[in-house]
Amino acid sequence: MRESYAGKKEADIAVRRAFMLRYQGVCLTELLAEIREKNHENIT
């Protein structure tokens, strides 16, 4: 019982970590796009 719970917990953490990484990647690309737009406005 305890081992299966630990295994489930580890899988949960792995899924959460993968989801967080993907979410951070999306946020980073959006942030970069915003910065690029601001820089473009400053140049012109």
PDB file of N, CA, C and O in Angstrom:
ATOM      1  N   MET A   1       0.848  -1.213   0.000  1.00  0.00           N
ATOM      2  CA  MET A   1       0.000   0.000   0.000  1.00  0.00           C
ATOM      3  C   MET A   1       0.879   1.257   0.000  1.00  0.00           C
ATOM      4  O   MET A   1       0.681   2.172  -0.800  1.00  0.00           O
ATOM      5  N   ARG A   2       1.835   1.277   0.901  1.00  0.00           N
ATOM      6  CA  ARG A   2       2.676   2.463   1.025  1.00  0.00           C
ATOM      7  C   ARG A   2       3.529   2.666  -0.235  1.00  0.00           C
ATOM      8  O   ARG A   2       3.703   3.794  -0.696  1.00  0.00           O
ATOM      9  N   GLU A   3       4.063   1.558  -0.789  1.00  0.00           N
ATOM     10  CA  GLU A   3       4.915   1.657  -1.974  1.00  0.00           C
ATOM     11  C   GLU A   3       4.127   2.191  -3.168  1.00  0.00           C
ATOM     12  O   GLU A   3       4.616   3.050  -3.901  1.00  0.00           O
ATOM     13  N   SER A   4       2.909   1.684  -3.365  1.00  0.00           N
ATOM     14  CA  SER A   4       2.096   2.128  -4.500  1.00  0.00           C
ATOM     15  C   SER A   4       1.741   3.608  -4.339  1.00  0.00           C
ATOM     16  O   SER A   4       1.662   4.345  -5.321  1.00  0.00           O
ATOM     17  N   TYR A   5       1.530   4.033  -3.092  1.00  0.00           N
ATOM     18  CA  TYR A   5       1.221   5.449  -2.858  1.00  0.00           C
ATOM     19  C   TYR A   5       2.432   6.315  -3.213  1.00  0.00           C
ATOM     20  O   TYR A   5       2.294   7.365  -3.839  1.00  0.00           O
ATOM     21  N   ALA A   6       3.627   5.858  -2.803  1.00  0.00           N
ATOM     22  CA  ALA A   6       4.856   6.600  -3.108  1.00  0.00           C
ATOM     23  C   ALA A   6       5.064   6.666  -4.619  1.00  0.00           C
ATOM     24  O   ALA A   6       5.467   7.701  -5.150  1.00  0.00           O
ATOM     25  N   GLY A   7       4.788   5.560  -5.307  1.00  0.00           N
ATOM     26  CA  GLY A   7       4.934   5.541  -6.760  1.00  0.00           C
ATOM     27  C   GLY A   7       3.971   6.505  -7.419  1.00  0.00           C
ATOM     28  O   GLY A   7       4.326   7.217  -8.358  1.00  0.00           O
ATOM     29  N   LYS A   8       2.740   6.519  -6.912  1.00  0.00           N
ATOM     30  CA  LYS A   8       1.727   7.435  -7.460  1.00  0.00           C
ATOM     31  C   LYS A   8       2.147   8.882  -7.210  1.00  0.00           C
ATOM     32  O   LYS A   8       1.980   9.745  -8.072  1.00  0.00           O
ATOM     33  N   LYS A   9       2.692   9.136  -6.027  1.00  0.00           N
ATOM     34  CA  LYS A   9       3.118  10.492  -5.681  1.00  0.00           C
ATOM     35  C   LYS A   9       4.247  10.947  -6.602  1.00  0.00           C
ATOM     36  O   LYS A   9       4.258  12.088  -7.064  1.00  0.00           O
ATOM     37  N   GLU A  10       5.198  10.047  -6.865  1.00  0.00           N
ATOM     38  CA  GLU A  10       6.319  10.380  -7.748  1.00  0.00           C
ATOM     39  C   GLU A  10       5.822  10.697  -9.149  1.00  0.00           C
ATOM     40  O   GLU A  10       6.280  11.650  -9.778  1.00  0.00           O
ATOM     41  N   ALA A  11       4.881   9.893  -9.637  1.00  0.00           N
ATOM     42  CA  ALA A  11       4.323  10.113 -10.976  1.00  0.00           C
ATOM     43  C   ALA A  11       3.588  11.456 -11.002  1.00  0.00           C
ATOM     44  O   ALA A  11       3.681  12.204 -11.975  1.00  0.00           O
ATOM     45  N   ASP A  12       2.864  11.749  -9.936  1.00  0.00           N
ATOM     46  CA  ASP A  12       2.149  13.025  -9.822  1.00  0.00           C
ATOM     47  C   ASP A  12       3.114  14.195  -9.930  1.00  0.00           C
ATOM     48  O   ASP A  12       2.867  15.160 -10.653  1.00  0.00           O
ATOM     49  N   ILE A  13       4.232  14.091  -9.190  1.00  0.00           N
ATOM     50  CA  ILE A  13       5.237  15.157  -9.190  1.00  0.00           C
ATOM     51  C   ILE A  13       5.838  15.309 -10.579  1.00  0.00           C
ATOM     52  O   ILE A  13       6.047  16.429 -11.044  1.00  0.00           O
ATOM     53  N   ALA A  14       6.117  14.194 -11.244  1.00  0.00           N
ATOM     54  CA  ALA A  14       6.712  14.234 -12.588  1.00  0.00           C
ATOM     55  C   ALA A  14       5.764  14.919 -13.567  1.00  0.00           C
ATOM     56  O   ALA A  14       6.187  15.738 -14.382  1.00  0.00           O
ATOM     57  N   VAL A  15       4.485  14.580 -13.480  1.00  0.00           N
ATOM     58  CA  VAL A  15       3.488  15.190 -14.368  1.00  0.00           C
ATOM     59  C   VAL A  15       3.383  16.684 -14.080  1.00  0.00           C
ATOM     60  O   VAL A  15       3.345  17.506 -14.996  1.00  0.00           O
ATOM     61  N   ARG A  16       3.336  17.018 -12.805  1.00  0.00           N
ATOM     62  CA  ARG A  16       3.216  18.425 -12.417  1.00  0.00           C
ATOM     63  C   ARG A  16       4.430  19.217 -12.895  1.00  0.00           C
ATOM     64  O   ARG A  16       4.297  20.340 -13.381  1.00  0.00           O
ATOM     65  N   ARG A  17       5.633  18.610 -12.751  1.00  0.00           N
ATOM     66  CA  ARG A  17       6.859  19.290 -13.160  1.00  0.00           C
ATOM     67  C   ARG A  17       6.861  19.519 -14.673  1.00  0.00           C
ATOM     68  O   ARG A  17       7.236  20.592 -15.144  1.00  0.00           O
ATOM     69  N   ALA A  18       6.438  18.497 -15.433  1.00  0.00           N
ATOM     70  CA  ALA A  18       6.396  18.620 -16.897  1.00  0.00           C
ATOM     71  C   ALA A  18       5.399  19.708 -17.292  1.00  0.00           C
ATOM     72  O   ALA A  18       5.663  20.501 -18.196  1.00  0.00           O
ATOM     73  N   PHE A  19       4.254  19.740 -16.610  1.00  0.00           N
ATOM     74  CA  PHE A  19       3.232  20.744 -16.902  1.00  0.00           C
ATOM     75  C   PHE A  19       3.750  22.143 -16.582  1.00  0.00           C
ATOM     76  O   PHE A  19       3.536  23.081 -17.350  1.00  0.00           O
ATOM     77  N   MET A  20       4.437  22.279 -15.436  1.00  0.00           N
ATOM     78  CA  MET A  20       4.982  23.573 -15.035  1.00  0.00           C
ATOM     79  C   MET A  20       6.023  24.054 -16.034  1.00  0.00           C
ATOM     80  O   MET A  20       6.053  25.233 -16.387  1.00  0.00           O
ATOM     81  N   LEU A  21       6.884  23.136 -16.492  1.00  0.00           N
ATOM     82  CA  LEU A  21       7.915  23.504 -17.466  1.00  0.00           C
ATOM     83  C   LEU A  21       7.273  23.995 -18.756  1.00  0.00           C
ATOM     84  O   LEU A  21       7.700  24.995 -19.333  1.00  0.00           O
ATOM     85  N   ARG A  22       6.246  23.284 -19.201  1.00  0.00           N
ATOM     86  CA  ARG A  22       5.559  23.687 -20.433  1.00  0.00           C
ATOM     87  C   ARG A  22       4.902  25.055 -20.225  1.00  0.00           C
ATOM     88  O   ARG A  22       4.964  25.918 -21.101  1.00  0.00           O
ATOM     89  N   TYR A  23       4.276  25.243 -19.067  1.00  0.00           N
ATOM     90  CA  TYR A  23       3.606  26.509 -18.765  1.00  0.00           C
ATOM     91  C   TYR A  23       4.620  27.651 -18.728  1.00  0.00           C
ATOM     92  O   TYR A  23       4.369  28.729 -19.267  1.00  0.00           O
ATOM     93  N   GLN A  24       5.777  27.407 -18.083  1.00  0.00           N
ATOM     94  CA  GLN A  24       6.825  28.425 -18.014  1.00  0.00           C
ATOM     95  C   GLN A  24       7.340  28.749 -19.406  1.00  0.00           C
ATOM     96  O   GLN A  24       7.628  29.906 -19.711  1.00  0.00           O
ATOM     97  N   GLY A  25       7.458  27.727 -20.257  1.00  0.00           N
ATOM     98  CA  GLY A  25       7.913  27.943 -21.628  1.00  0.00           C
ATOM     99  C   GLY A  25       6.957  28.851 -22.376  1.00  0.00           C
ATOM    100  O   GLY A  25       7.383  29.746 -23.107  1.00  0.00           O
ATOM    101  N   VAL A  26       5.655  28.620 -22.193  1.00  0.00           N
ATOM    102  CA  VAL A  26       4.642  29.454 -22.848  1.00  0.00           C
ATOM    103  C   VAL A  26       4.747  30.882 -22.325  1.00  0.00           C
ATOM    104  O   VAL A  26       4.703  31.836 -23.103  1.00  0.00           O
ATOM    105  N   CYS A  27       4.885  31.031 -21.017  1.00  0.00           N
ATOM    106  CA  CYS A  27       4.987  32.365 -20.424  1.00  0.00           C
ATOM    107  C   CYS A  27       6.225  33.082 -20.944  1.00  0.00           C
ATOM    108  O   CYS A  27       6.176  34.275 -21.243  1.00  0.00           O
ATOM    109  N   LEU A  28       7.341  32.353 -21.054  1.00  0.00           N
ATOM    110  CA  LEU A  28       8.588  32.956 -21.528  1.00  0.00           C
ATOM    111  C   LEU A  28       8.449  33.449 -22.954  1.00  0.00           C
ATOM    112  O   LEU A  28       8.884  34.557 -23.267  1.00  0.00           O
ATOM    113  N   THR A  29       7.851  32.649 -23.827  1.00  0.00           N
ATOM    114  CA  THR A  29       7.714  33.061 -25.227  1.00  0.00           C
ATOM    115  C   THR A  29       6.798  34.277 -25.330  1.00  0.00           C
ATOM    116  O   THR A  29       7.047  35.171 -26.139  1.00  0.00           O
ATOM    117  N   GLU A  30       5.739  34.320 -24.518  1.00  0.00           N
ATOM    118  CA  GLU A  30       4.834  35.477 -24.536  1.00  0.00           C
ATOM    119  C   GLU A  30       5.553  36.716 -24.021  1.00  0.00           C
ATOM    120  O   GLU A  30       5.393  37.812 -24.558  1.00  0.00           O
ATOM    121  N   LEU A  31       6.353  36.522 -22.961  1.00  0.00           N
ATOM    122  CA  LEU A  31       7.112  37.629 -22.381  1.00  0.00           C
ATOM    123  C   LEU A  31       8.108  38.172 -23.400  1.00  0.00           C
ATOM    124  O   LEU A  31       8.241  39.385 -23.565  1.00  0.00           O
ATOM    125  N   LEU A  32       8.808  37.263 -24.082  1.00  0.00           N
ATOM    126  CA  LEU A  32       9.781  37.676 -25.098  1.00  0.00           C
ATOM    127  C   LEU A  32       9.097  38.440 -26.221  1.00  0.00           C
ATOM    128  O   LEU A  32       9.628  39.437 -26.709  1.00  0.00           O
ATOM    129  N   ALA A  33       7.927  37.980 -26.630  1.00  0.00           N
ATOM    130  CA  ALA A  33       7.184  38.659 -27.695  1.00  0.00           C
ATOM    131  C   ALA A  33       6.814  40.075 -27.249  1.00  0.00           C
ATOM    132  O   ALA A  33       6.901  41.017 -28.037  1.00  0.00           O
ATOM    133  N   GLU A  34       6.405  40.225 -25.992  1.00  0.00           N
ATOM    134  CA  GLU A  34       6.045  41.543 -25.467  1.00  0.00           C
ATOM    135  C   GLU A  34       7.259  42.462 -25.459  1.00  0.00           C
ATOM    136  O   GLU A  34       7.182  43.620 -25.870  1.00  0.00           O
ATOM    137  N   ILE A  35       8.391  41.924 -24.980  1.00  0.00           N
ATOM    138  CA  ILE A  35       9.629  42.710 -24.923  1.00  0.00           C
ATOM    139  C   ILE A  35      10.031  43.135 -26.325  1.00  0.00           C
ATOM    140  O   ILE A  35      10.431  44.279 -26.544  1.00  0.00           O
ATOM    141  N   ARG A  36       9.925  42.215 -27.271  1.00  0.00           N
ATOM    142  CA  ARG A  36      10.296  42.511 -28.658  1.00  0.00           C
ATOM    143  C   ARG A  36       9.420  43.650 -29.204  1.00  0.00           C
ATOM    144  O   ARG A  36       9.916  44.546 -29.886  1.00  0.00           O
ATOM    145  N   GLU A  37       8.119  43.606 -28.902  1.00  0.00           N
ATOM    146  CA  GLU A  37       7.200  44.654 -29.371  1.00  0.00           C
ATOM    147  C   GLU A  37       7.572  46.002 -28.756  1.00  0.00           C
ATOM    148  O   GLU A  37       7.573  47.025 -29.440  1.00  0.00           O
ATOM    149  N   LYS A  38       7.891  45.995 -27.449  1.00  0.00           N
ATOM    150  CA  LYS A  38       8.256  47.243 -26.767  1.00  0.00           C
ATOM    151  C   LYS A  38       9.541  47.804 -27.362  1.00  0.00           C
ATOM    152  O   LYS A  38       9.643  49.007 -27.600  1.00  0.00           O
ATOM    153  N   ASN A  39      10.523  46.938 -27.604  1.00  0.00           N
ATOM    154  CA  ASN A  39      11.784  47.378 -28.193  1.00  0.00           C
ATOM    155  C   ASN A  39      11.543  47.958 -29.573  1.00  0.00           C
ATOM    156  O   ASN A  39      12.138  48.969 -29.944  1.00  0.00           O
ATOM    157  N   HIS A  40      10.670  47.316 -30.329  1.00  0.00           N
ATOM    158  CA  HIS A  40      10.359  47.786 -31.686  1.00  0.00           C
ATOM    159  C   HIS A  40       9.730  49.186 -31.611  1.00  0.00           C
ATOM    160  O   HIS A  40      10.039  50.056 -32.424  1.00  0.00           O
ATOM    161  N   GLU A  41       8.845  49.389 -30.627  1.00  0.00           N
ATOM    162  CA  GLU A  41       8.204  50.696 -30.455  1.00  0.00           C
ATOM    163  C   GLU A  41       9.241  51.746 -30.079  1.00  0.00           C
ATOM    164  O   GLU A  41       9.179  52.882 -30.551  1.00  0.00           O
ATOM    165  N   ASN A  42      10.194  51.370 -29.232  1.00  0.00           N
ATOM    166  CA  ASN A  42      11.226  52.314 -28.804  1.00  0.00           C
ATOM    167  C   ASN A  42      12.126  52.706 -29.968  1.00  0.00           C
ATOM    168  O   ASN A  42      12.535  53.862 -30.077  1.00  0.00           O
ATOM    169  N   ILE A  43      12.437  51.747 -30.839  1.00  0.00           N
ATOM    170  CA  ILE A  43      13.313  52.008 -31.982  1.00  0.00           C
ATOM    171  C   ILE A  43      12.628  52.950 -32.962  1.00  0.00           C
ATOM    172  O   ILE A  43      13.254  53.881 -33.470  1.00  0.00           O
ATOM    173  N   THR A  44      11.344  52.714 -33.232  1.00  0.00           N
ATOM    174  CA  THR A  44      10.625  53.535 -34.229  1.00  0.00           C
ATOM    175  C   THR A  44      10.041  54.784 -33.613  1.00  0.00           C
ATOM    176  O   THR A  44       9.409  55.579 -34.310  1.00  0.00           O
TER     177      THR A  44
END
